[in-house]
Amino acid sequence: MWSFIRKLFGGGESHARPSGPAGSPGRGAASPDGVVPGPRAPMAMNASADAVAPASAAATAPVSARVQSGGAGQEDDRFVPDEKAVRFDELPGWAAPLENVEQLNDFVALVHRYFSLRKVPSKLEDGRVLAADPAFADDGSTDESDGGSSGGGTPAGERRAMTDGSSAGTSRASGKLHRFGLWNLMQVCAGTPREEWAGTVAAHLDSVRRAPATEQRYSERLGSLAAARDHLVLRVFDQAHLPEDVQRESVARREVPGLVTIVVVDFPETCRSLQRKEVAAWGVSDDEVWAAAMSNTPRMANAETRMMGDRESPIRLLSGDSIYVASLIHSIQSVPEATGVYGGFVSVPTRSVLMALPFDGAEAMQSLALFIGMTNQIEAMGPGSVSSRVWWSDRDGMAEISYRLKDRQIEIDGMPKSLQQLLISLGSGPEDDDQFRA
């Protein structure tokens, strides 16, 4: 099963941790500088039991992108560029997507070489690169999704780059200090042959560095809703991975429990969050902006549907090259192949994948553990990890399924009342016990 998934997404074997149970306290908060993923324990799959279990007790931490509202920070006189590529004797938590310290040293050397060849002073700092980059010399708003690149030549089928670092001041010698996230880039490299890493790193960082110039070229299209309408689209993030200030400053909603959905402006090779101050200048309401982005999302997602498993476990996987596939969760009821007679289960493990388990009868519960296991595995593999949460979807809306990984089994200990009542009506649900083991 997992070899098929890795082949399908072009990824290598995952060495990342499974996310904690949906809504668990193990999900850390993002720092003001952005998300620095912590240690991710390897996960093991018990194929016969169709259940996943953590392979170690390493702490869990958020793995997703953040959207930075932009703007210059205070000057940082402490910035001292690395003269040589940093080398490691052991694998730190932020480098978990890579298999071993040898891979990490190769990866870091390639990143250092990229900036050195371009004479851009840079410094490695806990899973990010701080660089005095003239590409970011002008003031402006940039967003970077923890390394989520997607220029035309980048790997893993990503179409867009969403820049994910914050400016941290201005270097007297070069340009604005800019943080480049490396998490998703490491995930991509982990799934590609070693001989392709140099091209992968260069294509990704080139795409991120082109973002300010690209936005400048299209700036005239942000003067009004009418001009920007065709460029607006929804993008989803796990609420644990997005700083509160970004949520406040952006046009954002929480319509799906545990997720924050932001309206972004999509241009070739780059996208960024739409700011509330921009909408105020347009003289329109958030509802009008949201409606425009909502109507554009299916077109920009351009997802294809595949069936995973067999007829007894009809798991549907919507995927594509777009980073907006996960945003289809907002219109899941209008996707016939993803919704059963009574509703279904849904997850968004990465931004380019939406998974669904249609519920046509109580027998669908037999596939729920496999569905949760696949969600965790794909989220851990990345790139572009969003969330390991799982939801129940029916005509009344979306409700989160609370689960935990324990003793090589998946325990469901928080089913929505509507699902419990449905199971009871079908003669297969717990009448008195709120806990159900999948």
C-alpha positions in Angstrom: 0.0 0.0 0.0 2.6 2.5 1.1 4.9 1.7 -1.8 2.0 2.5 -4.1 1.4 5.8 -2.3 5.1 6.8 -2.6 5.1 5.9 -6.3 1.9 7.9 -6.8 3.3 11.1 -5.2 6.9 10.6 -6.3 8.0 10.5 -2.6 10.6 8.5 -0.8 10.1 6.5 2.4 8.9 8.7 5.2 11.1 9.2 8.2 8.8 11.8 9.8 6.6 11.5 12.8 2.9 11.1 12.7 1.0 14.1 13.8 -0.6 13.9 17.2 -4.3 13.1 17.4 -6.5 15.8 16.1 -6.8 18.6 18.6 -4.2 17.0 20.9 -2.1 19.3 23.1 0.9 17.9 21.3 0.4 20.4 18.5 2.8 23.3 19.2 2.1 26.9 18.5 4.0 28.7 15.8 6.6 31.2 16.8 6.5 34.9 15.7 9.2 34.2 13.2 7.3 31.3 11.6 7.0 27.6 12.0 10.1 25.6 12.8 9.0 22.0 12.8 10.3 20.1 15.8 11.2 16.4 16.0 9.0 14.0 14.1 9.1 10.4 15.2 9.2 7.8 12.5 6.0 6.0 12.1 5.4 2.3 11.5 2.5 0.8 9.7 1.1 -2.5 10.8 -0.2 -3.6 7.4 -2.1 -6.6 8.7 -3.9 -4.6 11.4 -4.3 -1.6 9.1 -3.2 0.6 12.0 -0.3 3.0 12.6 1.8 3.6 15.6 4.7 5.9 16.5 8.0 4.3 16.2 9.5 6.4 18.9 8.5 8.7 21.7 9.9 11.9 20.1 7.8 15.0 20.7 5.3 16.0 18.0 5.4 19.5 16.5 3.5 21.4 13.8 4.4 20.8 10.2 2.9 23.2 7.8 3.4 26.5 6.2 2.8 29.9 7.5 1.7 33.0 5.7 3.7 36.1 6.5 2.0 39.5 6.2 5.3 41.2 5.2 6.8 44.5 6.1 10.3 45.3 7.3 11.5 44.4 10.7 14.1 46.0 13.0 17.8 46.0 11.9 19.6 42.9 13.1 23.3 43.8 13.8 23.9 40.3 15.1 23.7 38.7 11.6 27.0 37.0 10.9 27.0 34.9 7.7 28.3 31.4 7.6 31.7 31.4 5.9 31.5 27.6 5.3 28.7 25.1 5.1 27.7 24.0 8.5 28.2 20.3 9.3 26.4 18.1 11.8 27.3 15.0 13.8 23.7 14.0 14.5 20.3 14.6 13.0 18.5 17.5 14.7 14.7 17.5 15.0 14.1 20.1 12.3 15.9 17.9 9.7 13.6 14.8 10.3 12.4 14.6 6.7 16.0 13.5 5.8 17.1 9.9 6.5 20.4 10.4 8.2 23.1 13.0 9.1 25.0 12.2 5.9 22.0 13.3 3.8 21.6 16.4 6.0 25.2 17.5 5.5 24.8 17.0 1.7 21.6 19.0 1.7 23.0 21.9 3.8 26.1 22.0 1.6 24.0 22.4 -1.5 21.9 25.2 0.1 25.1 27.0 1.3 26.6 26.6 -2.2 23.5 28.1 -3.8 23.8 31.3 -1.9 27.6 31.4 -2.1 27.6 31.2 -5.9 25.1 34.2 -5.9 27.3 36.1 -3.4 24.3 36.3 -1.0 25.5 36.2 2.6 23.5 33.5 4.5 23.3 31.8 7.8 21.6 28.5 8.8 19.4 28.8 11.8 17.2 25.9 13.0 15.7 24.7 9.8 15.7 28.0 8.0 18.3 30.1 6.1 18.6 33.7 7.0 20.0 35.6 4.0 20.8 39.2 3.2 19.2 38.9 -0.2 19.0 41.8 -2.6 16.0 40.1 -4.2 14.1 41.3 -1.1 15.6 44.8 -1.0 12.4 46.6 -1.7 9.6 46.9 0.8 6.7 44.7 0.1 4.6 41.8 1.3 5.9 38.3 0.7 4.6 34.9 1.9 6.5 31.7 2.0 5.1 28.4 2.9 8.0 26.8 4.8 9.7 26.1 1.6 6.7 25.4 -0.5 8.0 26.1 -4.0 6.4 25.5 -7.2 7.9 27.1 -10.1 7.4 25.4 -13.4 10.6 23.4 -13.1 10.3 22.4 -9.4 9.6 18.9 -8.3 6.6 17.2 -6.7 4.2 18.7 -9.1 3.8 22.0 -7.2 2.7 24.9 -9.4 3.1 27.8 -7.1 5.5 29.1 -4.5 4.2 30.7 -1.4 7.1 32.4 0.3 7.2 31.6 4.0 9.8 33.6 5.9 9.6 37.0 7.4 11.9 39.9 6.7 14.1 40.4 9.8 15.8 43.7 9.0 18.1 45.1 6.4 21.8 44.3 5.8 24.0 47.3 5.1 26.0 45.3 2.6 23.2 43.6 0.7 19.4 43.4 0.8 16.7 42.7 3.3 17.3 39.8 5.7 14.9 37.1 4.6 14.2 33.7 6.1 13.8 30.8 3.7 12.0 27.8 5.1 13.6 24.4 4.4 11.1 21.9 5.7 9.1 21.2 2.5 12.3 21.4 0.4 13.8 18.7 2.6 10.6 16.6 2.1 11.0 17.0 -1.6 14.6 16.0 -1.6 13.9 13.0 0.6 11.7 11.7 -2.2 14.0 12.3 -5.1 17.3 10.7 -6.2 20.4 12.2 -4.6 21.8 13.3 -7.9 18.8 15.5 -8.5 19.1 17.4 -5.2 21.3 20.3 -6.6 18.7 21.1 -9.3 15.9 20.7 -6.8 17.4 23.1 -4.4 18.3 25.7 -7.0 14.8 25.5 -8.7 13.1 25.9 -5.4 15.2 28.8 -4.1 15.1 30.5 -7.5 11.3 30.4 -7.4 11.1 31.9 -3.9 13.6 34.7 -4.8 11.6 35.6 -7.9 8.4 36.1 -5.9 8.9 39.9 -5.0 9.6 40.8 -8.7 6.6 38.7 -9.8 4.3 40.4 -7.4 5.6 43.8 -8.4 4.7 43.1 -12.1 1.2 42.2 -11.1 0.7 44.9 -8.5 -1.6 46.9 -10.8 -4.1 44.0 -10.6 -4.6 44.6 -6.9 -6.2 48.0 -7.2 -9.8 46.7 -7.0 -11.8 43.6 -6.5 -12.8 43.6 -10.1 -9.1 43.6 -11.2 -8.0 41.0 -8.6 -11.1 38.7 -8.8 -9.6 36.1 -11.1 -6.5 35.8 -8.9 -8.3 35.1 -5.6 -8.4 31.5 -4.2 -8.8 29.7 -0.9 -5.9 28.1 0.9 -6.1 25.9 4.1 -3.8 25.6 7.1 -4.0 23.7 10.3 -4.9 26.3 13.0 -2.0 25.2 15.2 0.5 26.1 12.5 -0.6 29.7 11.6 0.4 32.6 13.8 -2.5 34.6 15.3 -1.3 37.9 13.9 -1.4 36.4 10.4 -4.9 35.3 10.9 -6.0 38.7 12.2 -4.4 40.6 9.3 -5.5 38.3 6.5 -9.0 37.6 5.1 -9.4 34.4 7.0 -12.2 32.1 8.3 -12.6 29.0 10.4 -15.4 27.2 8.7 -13.8 23.7 9.2 -13.0 22.8 12.8 -9.2 22.9 13.3 -8.5 24.6 10.0 -7.9 28.2 9.1 -8.7 29.1 5.5 -7.1 32.2 4.0 -7.9 34.1 0.9 -4.7 34.3 -1.1 -3.7 36.2 -4.3 -2.4 33.7 -6.9 0.1 34.9 -9.5 2.5 32.9 -11.7 5.1 31.3 -9.4 3.9 33.0 -6.3 0.9 33.6 -4.0 0.4 35.6 -0.9 -2.3 36.3 1.7 -4.8 39.0 0.9 -4.7 41.6 3.6 -7.7 43.1 5.3 -6.3 46.6 4.7 -6.4 45.9 1.0 -10.0 44.8 1.1 -10.8 47.9 3.1 -9.3 50.1 0.3 -11.4 48.3 -2.3 -14.6 49.3 -0.4 -16.1 45.8 -0.5 -17.0 43.3 2.2 -15.2 40.1 3.2 -18.2 38.1 2.0 -17.7 39.4 -1.5 -14.0 38.5 -1.5 -14.7 35.1 0.0 -17.3 34.3 -2.6 -14.9 35.2 -5.4 -12.2 33.0 -4.0 -14.6 30.2 -3.3 -15.8 30.2 -6.9 -12.2 30.1 -8.3 -11.0 27.3 -6.1 -12.3 24.3 -8.0 -10.8 25.6 -11.2 -7.4 26.3 -9.7 -7.4 23.0 -7.8 -8.0 21.0 -11.0 -7.9 17.7 -9.1 -8.3 14.2 -10.4 -10.0 11.4 -8.4 -8.5 8.0 -7.8 -9.9 5.0 -5.8 -7.5 3.5 -3.2 -7.9 0.0 -1.9 -10.7 -2.2 -3.2 -14.5 -2.1 -3.3 -14.6 -3.0 0.4 -12.5 0.0 1.3 -13.5 2.6 -1.3 -11.2 5.4 -0.2 -11.1 8.2 -2.7 -8.0 10.4 -3.2 -8.3 13.7 -5.0 -4.9 15.0 -6.0 -3.2 17.2 -8.6 -0.4 19.6 -9.3 -2.1 22.5 -7.5 -1.4 23.6 -4.0 -5.2 24.3 -3.7 -6.6 20.8 -3.8 -7.0 20.6 0.0 -9.1 23.8 -0.3 -11.8 21.6 -1.9 -12.8 20.6 1.6 -15.0 23.7 1.5 -17.1 22.2 -1.3 -16.8 18.5 -0.5 -20.6 18.1 -0.7 -20.5 19.0 -4.3 -18.0 16.3 -5.2 -20.2 13.3 -5.9 -17.4 10.7 -5.9 -16.2 11.9 -2.4 -19.6 11.8 -0.7 -21.7 8.7 0.1 -25.4 8.3 0.7 -25.1 9.4 4.4 -22.0 11.6 4.0 -18.4 10.5 4.6 -15.0 11.0 6.2 -12.5 13.5 4.8 -9.0 14.7 5.4 -6.4 17.0 3.9 -3.0 15.6 4.7 -1.2 17.8 2.2 -2.1 20.9 0.2 -2.3 18.9 -3.0 -4.3 15.9 -1.6 -7.8 15.6 -0.3 -8.9 12.1 0.9 -12.5 11.0 1.3 -14.2 7.8 2.5 -17.8 7.9 1.4 -20.3 6.5 3.9 -23.0 4.4 2.1 -23.5 2.1 5.1 -22.0 1.0 8.4 -19.5 -1.2 6.6 -17.5 2.0 5.8 -16.4 2.0 9.5 -14.3 -1.1 8.7 -12.1 1.2 6.5 -11.8 4.1 8.9 -8.6 2.9 10.6 -7.0 2.5 7.2 -8.2 5.9 6.2 -6.7 7.5 9.3 -3.4 5.6 8.8 -3.1 6.7 5.2 -3.9 10.3 6.3 -1.0 10.2 8.8 1.4 8.6 6.4 0.8 11.1 3.5 0.9 14.0 5.9 4.2 12.8 7.3 5.6 12.3 3.8 4.7 15.7 2.4 5.8 17.9 0.8 3.3 20.6 1.7 1.9 18.9 4.8 -1.3 20.4 6.1 -2.9 18.3 8.8 -3.5 14.8 10.1 -7.0 15.7 11.3 -10.0 13.7 10.1 -13.5 15.0 9.8 -17.0 13.6 9.5 -19.0 15.4 6.8 -22.7 15.3 6.2 -25.6 17.6 5.2 -25.2 19.3 8.6 -21.6 20.3 8.1 -18.2 19.2 9.3 -17.2 17.7 12.6 -13.8 16.6 13.7 -13.1 13.0 14.6 -10.9 12.7 17.8 -8.5 9.8 17.7 -5.2 8.7 19.0 -2.5 6.2 18.1 -2.0 3.7 20.8 -0.4 0.2 20.9 -0.3 -0.1 17.2 -4.0 0.7 17.0 -6.1 3.7 16.2 -8.6 4.6 18.9 -11.5 6.8 18.1 -12.6 8.5 21.3 -14.6 11.4 20.1 -17.2 10.7 17.4 -19.7 13.4 16.4 -23.2 12.9 17.8 -24.6 12.8 14.3 -22.4 9.9 13.4 -23.2 8.0 16.6 -26.9 8.5 15.9 -26.5 7.3 12.4 -24.7 4.1 13.5 -27.3 3.4 16.0 -30.0 3.8 13.4 -28.1 1.4 11.2 -27.9 -1.1 14.0 -24.1 -1.0 14.4 -23.2 1.8 16.8 -22.4 2.2 20.5 -25.6 3.2 22.3 -24.1 4.1 25.7 -20.3 4.4 25.2 -18.8 7.4 23.5 -15.6 5.6 22.7 -15.4 3.5 19.6 -12.4 1.5 18.5 -11.9 1.5 14.7 
